[in-house]
Every structure is written in structure tokens, then in C-alpha cells.
């Protein structure tokens, strides 16, 4: 598989991709969604253009545990974000979108809190990769057992419910939905493959072959992850 389309590139390259977006905004005010007490990046890792790094969570108790230097924004990403309107130059998330029951409401709120000229940037798992289809429709107790059994490095406790609302690898579908909200310059970069079959040798081999085929043919509906970038 072309390394630029590999899921590992998507995971490892997210930080650099985000920093390039942030660096384009002088005196950038940035907001990370859903990070709670654990921001994805230290303040020192961010470009020198950053004026403030705000962390969002629905829980004030989680935000109270943030390290010093971060600002806080306590609100439900699919609820009322009106107190934070037109405030941020870059709003980003990593593996949050799939846990939001109303993805359209989340993207509307991101649009609301962005300043004109601001950028939204999200790393999401995408439908219709098989592990995420299974995770979407099987009961939580069963999917937790499956993760622990077959992909232990992905097992999470507690495991948050996953809805995959507006988590699509199809660029046309995502662009259509985001433009309807008001975004412009929507870009979707797809990545293929995953590690969920790591303990099943035969299935792992078949999966690698199929992922390479999907990547070469750009079967975006069968990608596993994507960067979603959109401007206000």
C-alpha cells in the first residue's frame, strides 16, 4: 500500500497536519474538543503563533484536572455552544466525532465557535470499515469483549458508546453535509487499513490485501479513517 494512504500515516501524521493549519493563523486561538483532563498536545508542542489553547469537555470536573496553561470551555459539543461563538481560529478533535450521537449538531457548533476564516480539523474513523460497522450495531457489552479478545491494544475501560454520526469516508457525502451547514473548502483525506485483526492471522492477511486494493482504487466508502478539514 502507498504509505501516504496507510492508517499508520493517518495516526502518526495528525499532529504535524494540525500544526501546519495552526501555524497559518497569527495569534491563533485554538480549541480542542472533548479532551477533558488530557489535551492531545503540550503547550510547547504547538507552533509559536498560538495565543491560547483551550480544551473542551462536557464535564467541569474533568476540565478542573487540566495542567496549568490551558483555557477551559465547558459545553456539550452537540448542545448549546452559543457562549463561545466566533472565538477560535482552529477547532480540532481526534476520535471524538464517532462518540457524538448527533454529528450534524457537533459540526454546526464547531462552525458557530469558529471565527470567519477559521478552520475545523478532525480525525475520525469512517463508515463503512467493518470494525466500525460492527461497533455501531452490536451491543456495547459484546463489542467490549471483542476488543479485549482480538485487539487488546484498542480495548478501553470505560468504553464510550459509538454512533458514527456523520463519520463517512465518502468525500462527496461529507462535503455536501458540511457545505449545507455553511463550511467551504471541505477536504477529506482517506486512510486505509487498521489493526483490529492483529490476533487473527488469516483474516489479517486477507484484510491487508483488501485494504491495499481499496487504497489503490480509492474506494473511499471502505476507508478506515479520514482527516476532515473545512473552513468557515
PyMOL commands that set and color helices and strands:
alter all, ss='L'
color gray80, all
select helices_A, chain A and resi 3-5+7-23+43-45+60-63+82-84+97-99+103-113+130-137+140-150+152-154+171-181+201-217+220-222
alter helices_A, ss='H'
color red, helices_A
select strands_A, chain A and resi 28-32+50-57+71-74+88-94+114-125+184-191+225-231
alter strands_A, ss='S'
color yellow, strands_A
deselect
rebuild
show_as cartoon
